[in-house]
Each structure stands twice: as C-alpha cells, then as structure tokens.
Amino acid sequence: MNVRSNKIASLAALGLVGGLALTACGGGSSSDSGSGASDSGANGGYAELTGNLPGAGASSAQAAQTAWTETFMGLVQAEGGDLTVTYDPTGSGTGREQFLTGQVQYAGTDAALDEEELAASTEVCNGEQAFDLPVYISPIAVVFNIEGVDSLNLTPEVVAGIFAGDITNWNDEAIAADNPDVELPDLEIVPVHRSDDSGTTENFTEYLSETAPDAWTHGPVETWPISGGQSGDGTSGLISTVEGGNGTIGYADASQAGNLGTAAIQVGEEFVSYSAEAAAAAVDASPREEGREENDIVVELDRTTTEEGVYPIVLVSYLALCGSYADSAQGEAVKAYASYIVSTEGQQVAAENAGSAPLSEELSSEAQAAIDAISVG
C-alpha cells in the first residue's frame, strides 16, 4: 500500500489535486446542495441527461463497463437525452489517480480507495469525501499455456511457489502430486505478471500472502515486487503474453481466460474451479471492512475460507464516486449511470457479457441508498 500512499503524496505536493478541482467532480466554489435523491435512475427519467461522463480504471471490468456504457447510452437516447458515457481501462491505479485529479468523474478499481485517497478526494468532490461501491464480482483465474493440458489442480502453496520463482518446472513433484492423471512436461515454468499498478495483482497477492505466507513473503501489493520475468500491460496484455508463450502461467479476470488452461484451487479438502457462483459464495461468506463510512461499502474478503464450493481468488471491483458534485448535469449523470449499474438490469447485463456474479439484493439496495445520498449542485 505504500506505493498508493506515495503517489497521493506526490500529487498533493505538485498541487495537482487542488489545481484541477475546478474541472472535476467538485468544482471550486460551494453552493447549496441539491437533495440526495435523483430524478434520474435505473428505471428511466433520462431525457434531461446531457454532456459527457468520462470514467477510467480497472481493466478487469472492461467487458462489463463496455456493456454498461453502451446499453445505458441506448436507454438515454431512447428517452431523448444526449449523454456520452466513456470508460478507459487504464488499470485500477491510474483510474484512481485520474479520479483524484479530476480528469474523470468516476473510477473503476479492484482495490478500494485507501485512507489517504479518501482524504485527498475532498479536494475534487465539492468538500465531501468519495466512497466505494461494489459493482462487479468476478473470480481471478490462474491461467496457463501448456500444450495438451487444459486443467490442473494447484494448492495455494504451489501457486505461491510458482509466482515467487521457487517452483520452476512443470514436472515438479509438488505439482505432480495433485495431478496424477496429467502428463506434465519437462518444461520451464514462465510466470507472467501485470506490468501496471493493478488491483487484480493486489487481490491475487493478498490471496497468496494469506493462504501461503511462507511461500509468498512479499505481502499484498499493486505493483509486482519481483524484478525480471515476463509481464503484460492490463488484463489484455497479460493474457496476450500467456497466450504467446510456452509453459507460461498468469492471473487474470476470469472473463478474459478464453481458451487458456485454468487451475482448480485447493479449498479445504477439495479443489474448486472458478465460476461466478463460487465467486459470489466467497463474497457472501465475507464481512464488511470495518472503520469505513456507512456509504463506503467495502468487502473484507476471507481468503482462507474452507467452506465448500467457495472460490477464494476473487476480486470485487468498486465504483469510486464523489459524495457531492458541484456541476448539476454531471452529478445527475453520475447518479443515473451508477444506479443503472447496481440495478438488477445492469447486473444482468454484466453477467451476460462478462460472466460476473450479480450483486445480492441486499448489496444492491445498500449501493442504491449510497447513490441516492450524493448531493448535486
């Protein structure tokens, strides 16, 4: 987390946060806040929405965001509105930076805003603090490219050993022991990591550090901590690198796994393959993170669960929003778009296009209440 904190400190030192506030969520002047409720929501009322609504962030949710923006803009246009919603899959770290410097009005992030980022957000959020909403639940698949091998059983210790560089050949006994029916080649293992600051990396390394701390000693990090090796920029870049290699292995949002081989992960006494249902089960089995404001909904994932049917390498991608928008048109657009995303319809669109697990009814209702409380104008 030090990397994230240092970046915020650097932005503040350069005066970027304050200097860009006038063009961002909050603007530079205060005015009477509008009511928390918005006339625009998931069920229509889009005719008055106009202008541009830019967002950026996690590449893991790219497929979902593409489906959301295109479908939502179609609904707006059908009612006579003229709003353009965009999302640039720059990666979680860059998306949060752009949000906190006012370049975009919302961010997608696989790692919730931390304490320093929340404090800095008041500069661009009309004096109010930003907050996080869970909008996209998806497993992180351990993907590999070995000719003739489609699936493997891997323990947490083996996955950690591979990415730490301690297990280096595919016919290693640690791998063979749990895959007696697989003909493993005498082939070098080539781990592939994300080259950018990545919330997917943070979620993946958090899993490694909690389930195999003796094998993975680097802790949970957004920036890959081991020098050298192969890498890819964003989810698509990592997948391309794995696809283009021989004996390669990486980690990515499961929606992007394509035709690559994937690993079932040991949970308790069983090996569990990834699925939207197993990812949702992991979220349902996890508590909310303590110490957050009521509207800042962050899940503290239990990576060490042994419950049956749970896939623990899961990411929850968040929507970072301002608690207040000085520009009424942008504020209403944000509230309408966010309401669509957390609605039953929006979650179903993501499930169909990205294979994600829809939010539970309880989480969706909590998220909508937080959106309704955003002040505008």
KOLKOL-707989 format. One record per residue (C-alpha): residue in one letter; x, y, z. Coordinates in steps of 0.2 Angstrom, whole numbers, padded with zeros to 4 digits, always signed. Each point is the difference from the previous one (the first is absolute). Layout:
N
AXYZ;...
***
This chain:
377
M+0000+0000+0000;N+0015+0011+0002;V+0000+0003-0019;R-0018+0007+0000;S+0004+0011+0015;N+0016+0007-0008;K-0009+0004-0016;I-0014+0010+0009;A+0014+0009+0009;S+0009+0005-0016;L-0016+0006-0008;A-0004+0011+0015;A+0018+0007+0000;L-0001+0005-0018;G-0017+0009+0003;L-0009-0011-0013;V-0014-0004+0011;G-0005+0017+0004;G+0004+0007-0017;L-0011-0011-0009;A-0015+0001+0012;L-0009+0013-0010;T-0001-0012-0014;A-0005-0016+0010;C-0014-0007+0010;G+0000+0014+0013;G+0004+0016-0009;G+0008+0015+0009;S-0015+0008+0008;S-0013-0005+0012;S-0019+0001-0002;D-0015-0006+0008;S-0001-0019-0002;G-0014-0008-0009;S-0010-0014+0008;G+0008-0017+0001;A-0013-0008-0011;S+0001+0001-0018;D-0014+0000-0013;S+0011-0010-0012;G+0002-0018+0005;A+0001-0018-0006;N-0018+0000-0005;G+0000+0015-0012;G-0001+0019+0001;Y+0015+0002-0011;A-0007+0013-0012;E+0009+0015+0009;L+0017-0009+0000;T+0013+0009-0011;G+0018+0003-0002;N+0015-0012+0003;L+0003-0012+0014;P+0018-0006-0001;G+0006-0014+0011;A+0016-0011+0001;G+0008-0014+0010;A+0000-0019+0002;S+0003-0010-0016;S-0007-0015+0009;A-0018+0007-0002;Q+0003+0006-0018;A-0013-0012-0007;A-0013+0005+0013;Q+0003+0019-0002;T-0001-0001-0019;A-0017-0009+0001;W-0005+0012+0014;T+0004+0016-0010;E-0007-0006-0016;T-0016-0006+0007;F-0002+0015+0011;M+0003+0013-0014;G-0013-0010-0010;L-0013+0002+0014;V+0004+0019+0001;Q-0001+0003-0019;A-0017-0009+0000;E-0007+0012+0012;G+0007+0015-0009;G+0016+0004+0010;D+0017+0004-0007;L+0013-0008+0012;T+0016-0008-0005;V+0007-0012+0013;T+0018-0006-0002;Y+0012-0012+0009;D+0018-0001-0003;P+0008-0017+0007;T+0016+0008+0006;G+0002-0011+0015;S-0006+0002+0018;G+0015+0011+0006;T-0001+0012-0015;G-0019+0001+0001;R+0000+0005+0018;E+0014+0013-0004;Q-0011+0008-0014;F-0015+0000+0012;L+0010+0009+0014;T+0007+0013-0012;G-0017+0003-0008;Q+0003-0007-0017;V-0014-0012+0001;Q-0017+0001+0010;Y+0000-0018+0006;A+0013-0014+0001;G+0000-0019-0001;T+0012-0008+0012;D+0004-0018+0006;A+0007+0008+0016;A-0011+0011+0010;L+0006+0018+0004;D+0012+0000+0015;E+0000+0012+0014;E+0011+0013-0008;E-0009-0001-0016;L-0017+0003+0009;A+0008+0015+0008;A+0007+0007-0016;S-0017-0002-0009;T-0008+0015+0009;E+0010+0011-0011;V-0010-0006-0015;C-0016-0005+0007;N-0007+0017+0005;G+0006-0002+0018;E-0008-0017+0003;Q+0010-0016+0001;A-0001-0013-0014;F-0006-0018+0003;D+0001-0017-0008;L-0014-0011-0006;P+0002-0019-0005;V-0007-0002-0017;Y+0009-0014-0008;I+0004-0017+0008;S+0011-0012-0010;P+0012-0014+0003;I+0019+0002-0004;A+0005-0014-0011;V+0017-0008+0001;V+0003-0002-0018;F+0014-0010-0009;N+0006-0006-0017;I+0006-0017-0001;E-0003-0011-0016;G-0012-0014+0004;V-0004+0006+0017;D-0017+0008+0003;S-0002+0000+0019;L+0011-0003+0016;N-0003-0001+0018;L+0011+0012+0010;T+0002+0003+0019;P+0002+0017+0006;E+0018-0004+0005;V+0004-0006-0018;V-0008+0016-0008;A+0010+0011+0012;G+0016-0010-0003;I-0002+0002-0019;F-0002+0019+0000;A+0014+0002+0013;G+0011-0009-0012;D+0004-0015+0012;I-0009-0013-0011;T+0007+0001-0017;N-0005-0016-0010;W-0017-0007-0005;N+0005-0017+0005;D+0005+0005+0018;E-0006-0013+0012;A-0010+0013+0010;I-0011+0002-0016;A+0000-0018-0005;A-0006-0006+0017;D-0018+0008-0003;N-0001-0004-0018;P+0004-0019-0002;D-0010-0001-0016;V+0009+0014-0009;E+0015-0003-0010;L+0011+0015+0005;P+0014+0005-0011;D+0018+0003+0004;L-0003+0019-0003;E+0006+0016+0008;I-0014+0009+0009;V-0001+0018-0007;P-0010+0011+0013;V-0009+0016-0008;H-0005+0015+0011;R-0008+0016-0003;S+0012+0014-0005;D-0012+0014+0006;D-0007+0005+0017;S-0014-0013+0001;G-0014-0003+0012;T+0000-0018-0007;T+0018-0002+0005;E-0005+0006+0018;N-0014-0012+0001;F+0011-0014-0006;T+0015+0003+0011;E-0012+0003+0015;Y-0006-0018-0003;L+0018-0006-0001;S+0005+0009+0016;E-0015-0006+0010;T+0000-0018-0006;A+0019-0004-0002;P+0009+0013+0010;D+0016-0011+0001;A+0001-0001-0019;W-0006+0018-0004;T+0009+0012+0011;H-0003+0016-0010;G-0017+0004+0007;P-0015+0007-0009;V+0006+0012-0013;E-0006+0010-0016;T+0017+0001-0008;W+0008-0017-0003;P+0015-0001+0012;I+0011-0012-0009;S+0012+0006-0013;G+0002-0008-0017;G-0012-0013-0007;Q-0013+0003-0014;S-0015+0012+0002;G-0014+0008-0009;D-0009+0017+0001;G-0018-0002+0006;T-0010-0015+0000;S+0001-0002-0019;G+0019+0002+0000;L+0002-0013+0013;I-0011-0012-0009;S+0009+0003-0017;T+0017-0004+0009;V-0007-0016+0007;E-0007-0005-0017;G+0015+0004-0009;G+0012-0010+0011;N+0003-0019+0004;G-0001-0005+0018;T-0006+0017+0005;I-0012+0003+0014;G-0009+0016+0006;Y-0015+0007+0009;A-0014+0009-0007;D-0019+0004+0001;A-0008-0016-0004;S-0010+0009-0014;Q+0016+0001-0010;A+0006-0018+0002;G-0006-0005-0017;N+0008-0016-0006;L+0014-0001+0012;G+0002-0014+0013;T-0006+0004+0017;A+0003-0006+0018;A-0012-0007+0013;I+0006+0007+0017;Q+0001-0010+0016;V-0013+0006+0013;G-0001-0011+0015;E+0001-0018-0006;E-0007+0003-0018;F+0006+0009-0015;V-0012+0013-0007;S-0001+0007-0017;Y-0004+0018-0003;S-0018+0005-0004;A-0011+0015+0003;E-0010-0010+0013;A+0016-0005+0010;A+0006+0018-0001;A-0017+0006+0007;A+0001-0013+0014;A+0017+0008+0005;V-0008+0017+0002;D-0015-0006+0009;A+0012-0009+0012;S+0010+0016+0004;P-0004+0015+0011;R+0000+0019-0003;E+0017+0009+0003;E-0001+0009+0016;G+0004+0018+0003;R-0008+0006-0016;E-0014+0013-0002;E-0018-0007-0001;N+0000+0004-0019;D+0017-0007-0003;I-0004-0018-0004;V+0016-0011+0000;V+0000-0019+0002;E+0014-0008+0011;L+0002-0016-0010;D+0004-0016+0010;R+0014-0007-0010;T+0003-0015+0012;T-0018-0007+0000;T-0002-0018-0001;E-0019+0000-0004;E-0005-0012-0013;G-0003+0007-0018;V+0009+0017+0004;Y+0013+0006-0012;P+0011+0012+0010;I+0011+0008-0014;V-0014+0013-0003;L+0000+0019-0004;V-0013+0012+0005;S+0001+0015-0012;Y-0006+0016+0007;L-0007+0016-0007;A+0008+0015+0008;L-0012+0015+0000;C+0000+0017+0008;G-0012+0004+0015;S-0004+0016-0008;Y+0001+0007-0018;A-0001+0019-0002;D-0004-0001-0019;S-0019-0005+0000;A+0000-0008-0017;Q+0015-0011+0004;G-0006-0005+0017;E-0017-0005-0007;A+0009-0010-0014;V+0011-0009+0013;K-0015-0004+0011;A-0010-0007-0015;Y+0014-0010-0007;A+0005-0007+0017;S-0018-0005+0004;Y-0001-0009-0016;I+0016-0010+0004;V-0006-0006+0017;S-0018-0004-0007;T-0006-0017-0003;E+0000+0004-0019;G+0018+0007+0001;Q+0007-0015+0009;Q-0008-0012-0012;V+0008+0009-0014;A+0017-0002+0008;A-0004-0018+0004;E-0004-0004-0019;N+0014+0010-0007;A+0014-0003+0013;G-0005-0016+0009;S+0000+0010+0017;A-0011-0004+0015;P-0014+0012+0003;L-0001+0009+0016;S-0011-0007+0013;E-0017+0009+0003;E+0007+0007+0017;L+0016+0007-0008;S-0009+0007-0014;S-0012+0009+0012;E+0014+0007+0010;A+0009+0006-0015;Q-0016+0009-0006;A-0002+0009+0016;A+0018+0006-0001;I-0003+0007-0017;D-0016+0008+0005;A+0009+0010+0014;I+0012+0008-0013;S-0003+0019+0000;V-0001+0009-0016;G+0002+0019-0004;
***
